Amino acid sequence: MKKVVLIAAVTAVLSVGQIAYPIQEVGAATAASYRISYKMPTVNTLEEKEVFHALLKGALKIKNPHPASILDKNRKSLTEIVGDLNGTDTPRGFMIDEFVVSKNGYLFALYNEIGILDPVYPQGYDPAAISKQILEQEASGQWGGDLRRKRGEMELKARIDALVQAGYVQPEELKDQLLTKQFVAETLYRMYKKVRPFKGSVAPKDSQSEAVRWAVEVGVPEFQVDAKGYVYPQSQPYYTNSLDFIQLFLPSKKTAAGWEYFQYEVNQDMLLEAVHNYSGQLLYVNNKPLSSHPNYVILSKLPETKKAETQLSASLEPKVMEMVEQVRQEVQKPRVWDWRTDVIRHPSFTKLVSEYRKTKSQKALIQVYQSVKARYNLFDRQDSLQVIKSVLDHIR
């Protein structure tokens, strides 16, 4: 029911940016007709759908980056750090996988994301000297595996200690390598709670943690609450999506004066490439995602598919930055968690609710909807006139 309602609510938006190309499958025993199309995202879907976070990271160029000299000095690649930790310059896939899902792996990614924290080396440690020793060993025909492992351990610890020194991680949290959503929320909340304070508008059943509730309220990926009201804070997160969201929509550029927003500009070539990379999720064949089709590989190479990618990219280009700014405004608002307390009985809406119930007019309904939307960051599933009408008609 809700799905139908939401589709109806955004028809006007989608129809503007929708194209369809009927094509004929070649070589099939029975000729089948396919229809390739796309739908322009709304602000809600841009905020909530992780595919768009990945697309934006690939399509937007930072206008106010940190100096490259600082980033080059502080950052290390995932392959480099995992290789050193395992005493090799060609780490195997399983080594990388094991590191990525650990607490150290998350903290290493978080450190690289911040970019400007200097490593906190212990007194007497000289990174240039140990690198020189490794090169000398290799030049003499020896393999500096032990020295590489020592360098990896020291470089990783120096970066995690920088996060501890900054106050984002507590030393006692480093006693184990179990990575949970709870831990991710705690670190992010310590970083951003002053620039994006918790509004107290959500209450998942399985967490009293203010950090976890903050993450739910802001809309950080991996912190969606299920239909029963659970967020599962002890489960393992896929934190890449969370870091993409934070960089795009929160003031995530660390400066001497505090946190500020990264400013972006669209690179059309990068946008087209990003649309192509995620076309399996962004394009539709007969109203189903392209990636779900059994002939996905063949269909993805068709001229009609390339044309749809180009059209979607061109339609997105002039709108993306305005939509990013809108999301940044939305994530500063509280959420609607309980319609009865947050809307029906809330003093801000008393007169508007009364007017609608008295007149049942479309004008009164729209006024309630606009007022609720102005105050709250509505989830996509909540954001329609039909949903608001149902709330007003059935909740007392």
FIDREN-249650 format. One record per residue (C-alpha): residue number from 1; residue in three letters; x, y, z. Coordinates in Angstrom, 3 decimals, always signed. Layout:
! residues N
     i    aa          x          y          z
   NUM   ala          X          Y          Z
...
***
This chain:
! residues 396
     i    aa          x          y          z
     1   met     +0.000     +0.000     +0.000
     2   lys     +2.669     +2.502     +1.026
     3   lys     +4.794     +1.632     -1.992
     4   val     +1.974     +2.482     -4.355
     5   val     +1.338     +5.724     -2.493
     6   leu     +4.960     +6.826     -2.670
     7   ile     +5.250     +6.067     -6.358
     8   ala     +2.156     +8.127     -7.037
     9   ala     +3.535    +11.002     -4.995
    10   val     +6.683    +11.383     -7.073
    11   thr     +5.286    +10.621    -10.512
    12   ala     +5.655    +14.222    -11.595
    13   val     +9.352    +14.191    -10.731
    14   leu    +10.131    +10.852    -12.339
    15   ser     +8.266    +11.426    -15.582
    16   val    +10.441    +14.438    -16.391
    17   gly    +13.663    +12.453    -16.342
    18   gln    +12.500     +9.129    -17.706
    19   ile    +13.303     +7.698    -21.100
    20   ala    +12.649     +4.275    -22.518
    21   tyr    +14.226     +2.473    -25.441
    22   pro    +12.429     -0.608    -26.756
    23   ile    +15.028     -3.051    -28.058
    24   gln    +14.940     -6.519    -29.569
    25   glu    +17.085     -9.300    -28.164
    26   val    +19.220    -10.753    -30.925
    27   gly    +19.613    -14.491    -31.305
    28   ala    +16.908    -15.505    -28.847
    29   ala    +14.803    -18.522    -29.613
    30   thr    +11.781    -16.351    -29.053
    31   ala    +12.248    -12.669    -29.713
    32   ala    +11.723    -10.673    -26.545
    33   ser    +11.192     -6.933    -26.282
    34   tyr    +13.001     -4.958    -23.579
    35   arg    +12.463     -1.452    -22.379
    36   ile    +15.476     +0.358    -20.905
    37   ser    +14.662     +3.317    -18.660
    38   tyr    +15.884     +5.321    -15.700
    39   lys    +14.357     +7.383    -12.915
    40   met    +15.758    +10.634    -11.636
    41   pro    +16.454    +10.513     -7.884
    42   thr    +14.519    +12.630     -5.448
    43   val    +16.195    +14.328     -2.480
    44   asn    +14.925    +11.442     -0.340
    45   thr    +16.447     +8.748     -2.514
    46   leu    +19.692    +10.709     -2.822
    47   glu    +19.844    +10.768     +0.974
    48   glu    +18.789     +7.185     +1.638
    49   lys    +20.017     +5.037     -1.266
    50   glu    +23.640     +4.010     -0.858
    51   val    +24.173     +3.633     -4.605
    52   phe    +23.846     +7.404     -4.927
    53   his    +26.431     +8.023     -2.203
    54   ala    +28.925     +5.898     -4.116
    55   leu    +27.966     +7.600     -7.377
    56   leu    +28.442    +11.074     -5.905
    57   lys    +31.839    +10.179     -4.450
    58   gly    +32.890     +9.123     -7.927
    59   ala    +31.368    +12.074     -9.770
    60   leu    +32.128    +15.092     -7.600
    61   lys    +35.414    +16.944     -7.405
    62   ile    +36.334    +18.612     -4.107
    63   lys    +36.830    +22.356     -4.582
    64   asn    +38.412    +22.941     -1.155
    65   pro    +40.632    +19.895     -0.588
    66   his    +43.314    +19.599     +2.031
    67   pro    +46.804    +20.315     +0.673
    68   ala    +48.077    +17.311     -1.260
    69   ser    +51.400    +17.485     +0.602
    70   ile    +49.636    +16.839     +3.928
    71   leu    +47.478    +14.014     +2.592
    72   asp    +50.431    +12.320     +0.898
    73   lys    +52.419    +12.494     +4.132
    74   asn    +49.696    +11.101     +6.384
    75   arg    +47.743     +8.651     +4.284
    76   lys    +48.759     +5.127     +3.370
    77   ser    +46.948     +2.798     +1.015
    78   leu    +45.073     -0.246     +2.268
    79   thr    +47.320     -2.536     +0.211
    80   glu    +50.465     -0.924     +1.604
    81   ile    +49.490     -1.198     +5.266
    82   val    +48.133     -4.769     +4.962
    83   gly    +51.227     -5.798     +2.998
    84   asp    +53.537     -4.486     +5.687
    85   leu    +51.496     -6.043     +8.495
    86   asn    +51.930     -9.398     +6.757
    87   gly    +55.561     -8.884     +5.738
    88   thr    +54.879     -8.807     +2.004
    89   asp    +54.464     -6.297     -0.806
    90   thr    +51.737     -8.395     -2.460
    91   pro    +49.090     -9.091     +0.204
    92   arg    +46.588    -11.833     -0.586
    93   gly    +42.895    -11.083     -0.788
    94   phe    +42.089    -12.884     +2.450
    95   met    +44.632    -10.705     +4.309
    96   ile    +42.903     -7.559     +3.092
    97   asp    +39.452     -8.970     +3.891
    98   glu    +40.450     -9.893     +7.448
    99   phe    +41.871     -6.436     +8.057
   100   val    +38.933     -4.549     +6.545
   101   val    +36.355     -6.180     +8.832
   102   ser    +38.398     -5.532    +11.980
   103   lys    +38.323     -2.565    +14.310
   104   asn    +41.816     -1.622    +13.118
   105   gly    +40.600     -1.689     +9.519
   106   tyr    +37.776     +0.719    +10.276
   107   leu    +40.033     +3.082    +12.243
   108   phe    +42.609     +3.066     +9.450
   109   ala    +39.866     +4.017     +6.949
   110   leu    +38.558     +6.707     +9.305
   111   tyr    +42.048     +8.153     +9.737
   112   asn    +42.537     +8.317     +5.971
   113   glu    +39.118     +9.944     +5.618
   114   ile    +40.048    +12.737     +8.040
   115   gly    +43.362    +13.101     +6.266
   116   ile    +45.155    +15.769     +8.276
   117   leu    +45.931    +14.146    +11.622
   118   asp    +49.682    +13.627    +11.948
   119   pro    +50.701    +10.083    +12.952
   120   val    +51.682     +9.876    +16.618
   121   tyr    +55.004     +8.042    +16.501
   122   pro    +56.717     +6.871    +19.697
   123   gln    +59.885     +8.641    +20.706
   124   gly    +62.881     +7.321    +18.818
   125   tyr    +60.929     +5.843    +15.889
   126   asp    +62.140     +7.079    +12.501
   127   pro    +59.917     +5.938     +9.598
   128   ala    +62.490     +6.996     +7.005
   129   ala    +65.230     +5.018     +8.739
   130   ile    +63.281     +1.743     +8.876
   131   ser    +62.267     +2.123     +5.218
   132   lys    +65.939     +2.577     +4.333
   133   gln    +66.840     -0.595     +6.272
   134   ile    +64.221     -2.554     +4.330
   135   leu    +65.604     -1.328     +1.010
   136   glu    +69.150     -2.212     +2.067
   137   gln    +68.098     -5.727     +3.043
   138   glu    +66.325     -6.242     -0.257
   139   ala    +69.335     -4.877     -2.195
   140   ser    +71.541     -7.471     -0.478
   141   gly    +69.220    -10.296     -1.485
   142   gln    +67.448    -10.609     +1.874
   143   trp    +63.715    -10.297     +2.359
   144   gly    +62.873     -7.742     +5.019
   145   gly    +59.714     -9.466     +6.211
   146   asp    +60.282     -8.862     +9.920
   147   leu    +61.170     -5.219     +9.369
   148   arg    +58.114     -4.794     +7.144
   149   arg    +55.861     -6.214     +9.856
   150   lys    +57.460     -3.893    +12.406
   151   arg    +56.915     -0.925    +10.103
   152   gly    +53.302     -1.913     +9.464
   153   glu    +52.556     -2.274    +13.174
   154   met    +54.186     +1.058    +14.013
   155   glu    +52.534     +2.957    +11.160
   156   leu    +49.090     +1.564    +11.991
   157   lys    +49.460     +2.223    +15.723
   158   ala    +50.664     +5.778    +15.050
   159   arg    +47.489     +6.500    +13.074
   160   ile    +45.154     +4.929    +15.606
   161   asp    +46.950     +6.803    +18.399
   162   ala    +46.280    +10.022    +16.455
   163   leu    +42.552     +9.243    +16.651
   164   val    +42.883     +8.561    +20.384
   165   gln    +44.782    +11.800    +20.892
   166   ala    +42.050    +13.695    +19.014
   167   gly    +39.429    +12.235    +21.375
   168   tyr    +37.557    +10.157    +18.778
   169   val    +38.573     +6.782    +20.210
   170   gln    +38.929     +5.689    +23.832
   171   pro    +42.013     +3.560    +24.716
   172   glu    +39.861     +0.916    +26.414
   173   glu    +37.974     +0.396    +23.143
   174   leu    +41.134     -1.017    +21.552
   175   lys    +41.317     -4.138    +23.721
   176   asp    +39.675     -6.280    +21.025
   177   gln    +39.193     -6.278    +17.260
   178   leu    +35.436     -6.903    +17.216
   179   leu    +33.953     -4.216    +14.979
   180   thr    +30.331     -3.302    +15.682
   181   lys    +27.870     -0.647    +14.592
   182   gln    +27.934     +0.580    +18.185
   183   phe    +31.679     +1.307    +17.931
   184   val    +31.330     +3.079    +14.577
   185   ala    +28.519     +5.233    +15.978
   186   glu    +30.555     +6.157    +19.063
   187   thr    +33.535     +7.357    +17.024
   188   leu    +31.433     +9.347    +14.554
   189   tyr    +29.330    +10.914    +17.290
   190   arg    +32.402    +12.099    +19.161
   191   met    +33.586    +13.752    +15.969
   192   tyr    +30.384    +15.446    +14.854
   193   lys    +28.049    +15.911    +17.814
   194   lys    +28.917    +19.601    +18.163
   195   val    +28.265    +20.436    +14.511
   196   arg    +25.299    +18.052    +14.212
   197   pro    +23.785    +17.694    +17.715
   198   phe    +21.395    +14.884    +18.586
   199   lys    +17.760    +16.046    +18.497
   200   gly    +16.440    +13.137    +20.546
   201   ser    +13.834    +12.222    +17.957
   202   val    +14.436     +8.473    +17.555
   203   ala    +14.241     +5.547    +19.951
   204   pro    +15.180     +2.123    +18.542
   205   lys    +14.092     -0.666    +20.859
   206   asp    +17.498     -2.316    +21.199
   207   ser    +19.761     +0.643    +21.964
   208   gln    +19.815     +3.339    +24.631
   209   ser    +23.117     +4.641    +23.263
   210   glu    +22.897     +8.300    +22.324
   211   ala    +25.569     +7.725    +19.666
   212   val    +23.582     +4.933    +18.001
   213   arg    +20.369     +6.950    +18.196
   214   trp    +22.196     +9.929    +16.704
   215   ala    +23.327     +7.766    +13.782
   216   val    +19.747     +6.589    +13.208
   217   glu    +18.441    +10.146    +13.395
   218   val    +21.023    +11.538    +10.966
   219   gly    +20.416     +8.668     +8.555
   220   val    +23.920     +7.188     +8.530
   221   pro    +23.900     +4.057     +6.317
   222   glu    +23.937     +0.770     +8.242
   223   phe    +21.765     +2.358    +10.951
   224   gln    +18.343     +1.902     +9.399
   225   val    +15.786     +0.577    +11.856
   226   asp    +13.784     -2.446    +10.746
   227   ala    +10.005     -2.813    +10.815
   228   lys    +10.119     -4.052    +14.421
   229   gly    +12.111     -1.045    +15.649
   230   tyr    +15.526     -2.736    +15.924
   231   val    +18.879     -1.369    +14.741
   232   tyr    +21.110     -4.292    +15.898
   233   pro    +24.003     -2.238    +17.331
   234   gln    +26.227     -5.278    +17.954
   235   ser    +26.182     -6.420    +14.334
   236   gln    +29.096     -5.819    +11.994
   237   pro    +28.787     -2.774     +9.702
   238   tyr    +29.900     -2.168     +6.143
   239   tyr    +31.372     +1.185     +7.091
   240   thr    +32.447     +2.416     +3.631
   241   asn    +28.879     +3.533     +2.983
   242   ser    +28.797     +5.355     +6.319
   243   leu    +32.015     +7.256     +5.568
   244   asp    +30.755     +8.235     +2.099
   245   phe    +27.550     +9.620     +3.615
   246   ile    +29.409    +11.544     +6.305
   247   gln    +31.811    +13.156     +3.837
   248   leu    +29.026    +14.204     +1.485
   249   phe    +26.371    +15.471     +3.862
   250   leu    +27.998    +16.464     +7.169
   251   pro    +30.669    +19.111     +7.884
   252   ser    +33.459    +16.564     +7.573
   253   lys    +36.460    +18.645     +6.566
   254   lys    +38.632    +19.000     +9.668
   255   thr    +40.351    +22.367    +10.014
   256   ala    +42.172    +24.232    +12.771
   257   ala    +38.945    +26.140    +13.449
   258   gly    +36.725    +23.054    +13.597
   259   trp    +34.654    +21.159    +11.030
   260   glu    +33.358    +22.612     +7.776
   261   tyr    +31.707    +21.239     +4.657
   262   phe    +33.619    +19.990     +1.681
   263   gln    +32.591    +22.015     -1.345
   264   tyr    +32.050    +20.130     -4.580
   265   glu    +31.705    +20.676     -8.277
   266   val    +30.424    +18.235    -10.869
   267   asn    +32.839    +16.750    -13.355
   268   gln    +30.693    +15.640    -16.294
   269   asp    +33.149    +12.983    -17.470
   270   met    +33.436    +11.566    -13.950
   271   leu    +29.644    +11.642    -13.587
   272   leu    +29.127     +9.718    -16.807
   273   glu    +31.720     +7.156    -15.701
   274   ala    +30.033     +6.832    -12.290
   275   val    +26.615     +6.351    -13.898
   276   his    +28.132     +3.669    -16.123
   277   asn    +29.764     +1.934    -13.127
   278   tyr    +26.421     +1.784    -11.290
   279   ser    +24.157     +1.331    -14.302
   280   gly    +23.116     -2.097    -13.054
   281   gln    +21.307     -0.408    -10.171
   282   leu    +20.371     +2.879    -11.862
   283   leu    +18.905     +1.612    -15.131
   284   tyr    +15.824     -0.532    -15.461
   285   val    +14.792     -3.210    -17.944
   286   asn    +11.030     -3.539    -18.063
   287   asn    +10.894     -1.692    -14.709
   288   lys    +13.326     -4.063    -12.996
   289   pro    +16.958     -3.189    -12.174
   290   leu    +19.288     -3.968    -15.053
   291   ser    +21.555     -6.001    -12.743
   292   ser    +18.687     -8.375    -11.900
   293   his    +18.213     -9.390    -15.526
   294   pro    +19.672    -12.761    -16.585
   295   asn    +21.098    -11.135    -19.748
   296   tyr    +22.635     -8.272    -17.764
   297   val    +26.066     -8.427    -19.422
   298   ile    +24.649     -8.421    -22.951
   299   leu    +22.119     -5.692    -22.230
   300   ser    +24.691     -3.470    -20.533
   301   lys    +26.692     -3.287    -23.766
   302   leu    +23.820     -2.273    -26.037
   303   pro    +23.821     +1.179    -27.690
   304   glu    +20.439     +1.844    -26.083
   305   thr    +21.952     +1.263    -22.646
   306   lys    +24.823     +3.626    -23.371
   307   lys    +22.313     +6.209    -24.577
   308   ala    +20.307     +5.872    -21.356
   309   glu    +23.492     +6.300    -19.293
   310   thr    +24.367     +9.463    -21.201
   311   gln    +20.864    +10.858    -20.814
   312   leu    +20.752    +10.142    -17.067
   313   ser    +24.160    +11.741    -16.566
   314   ala    +23.136    +14.840    -18.514
   315   ser    +19.899    +15.121    -16.518
   316   leu    +21.698    +14.783    -13.190
   317   glu    +24.533    +17.214    -13.890
   318   pro    +22.666    +20.536    -13.390
   319   lys    +20.709    +19.274    -10.360
   320   val    +23.149    +17.278     -8.257
   321   met    +24.741    +20.095     -6.269
   322   glu    +21.412    +21.665     -5.351
   323   met    +20.188    +18.264     -4.170
   324   val    +23.328    +17.693     -2.074
   325   glu    +22.736    +21.054     -0.373
   326   gln    +19.123    +20.086     +0.311
   327   val    +20.201    +16.822     +1.925
   328   arg    +22.660    +18.741     +4.117
   329   gln    +19.758    +20.842     +5.356
   330   glu    +17.486    +17.839     +5.858
   331   val    +19.929    +15.875     +8.034
   332   gln    +19.960    +18.737    +10.534
   333   lys    +16.275    +18.171    +11.337
   334   pro    +14.740    +15.713    +13.808
   335   arg    +12.724    +12.715    +12.628
   336   val     +9.091    +11.723    +12.979
   337   trp     +9.205     +8.638    +15.195
   338   asp     +5.701     +8.554    +16.658
   339   trp     +3.020    +10.245    +14.564
   340   arg     +0.765    +10.682    +17.582
   341   thr     +3.247    +12.606    +19.721
   342   asp     +5.354    +14.172    +16.984
   343   val     +2.496    +15.456    +14.825
   344   ile     -1.078    +14.820    +15.936
   345   arg     -0.637    +16.065    +19.528
   346   his     +2.304    +18.364    +18.931
   347   pro     +1.416    +22.009    +19.699
   348   ser     +3.036    +23.188    +16.463
   349   phe     +0.416    +21.354    +14.420
   350   thr     -2.726    +21.545    +16.610
   351   lys     -4.519    +24.206    +14.565
   352   leu     -3.536    +22.713    +11.231
   353   val     -4.690    +19.210    +12.239
   354   ser     -7.964    +20.642    +13.544
   355   glu     -8.533    +22.572    +10.313
   356   tyr     -7.988    +19.492     +8.181
   357   arg    -10.312    +17.350    +10.288
   358   lys    -12.964    +20.024    +10.139
   359   thr    -12.819    +20.627     +6.381
   360   lys    -11.155    +17.505     +4.918
   361   ser     -9.929    +19.827     +2.197
   362   gln     -6.914    +19.274     -0.027
   363   lys     -5.662    +22.748     +0.882
   364   ala     -5.684    +21.939     +4.609
   365   leu     -3.974    +18.590     +3.947
   366   ile     -1.218    +20.287     +1.956
   367   gln     -0.689    +22.823     +4.739
   368   val     -0.207    +20.029     +7.292
   369   tyr     +2.157    +18.175     +4.959
   370   gln     +4.264    +21.252     +4.236
   371   ser     +4.513    +22.150     +7.922
   372   val     +5.503    +18.624     +8.930
   373   lys     +8.084    +18.482     +6.137
   374   ala     +9.519    +21.852     +7.160
   375   arg    +10.053    +20.664    +10.740
   376   tyr    +11.121    +17.056    +10.205
   377   asn    +13.457    +15.112     +7.944
   378   leu    +10.952    +12.593     +6.644
   379   phe    +12.038     +9.152     +5.570
   380   asp    +11.136     +8.354     +1.971
   381   arg     +8.459     +5.955     +3.190
   382   gln     +6.823     +8.811     +5.148
   383   asp     +7.107    +11.585     +2.598
   384   ser     +3.804    +11.831     +0.719
   385   leu     +0.433    +13.510     +0.993
   386   gln     -1.233    +10.096     +1.112
   387   val     +0.780     +9.021     +4.158
   388   ile     -0.016    +12.278     +5.977
   389   lys     -3.688    +11.904     +5.082
   390   ser     -3.747     +8.386     +6.478
   391   val     -2.095     +9.617     +9.695
   392   leu     -4.613    +12.436    +10.102
   393   asp     -7.569    +10.188     +9.356
   394   his     -6.638     +7.276    +11.592
   395   ile     -4.448     +8.449    +14.488
   396   arg     -5.982    +10.340    +17.406
***
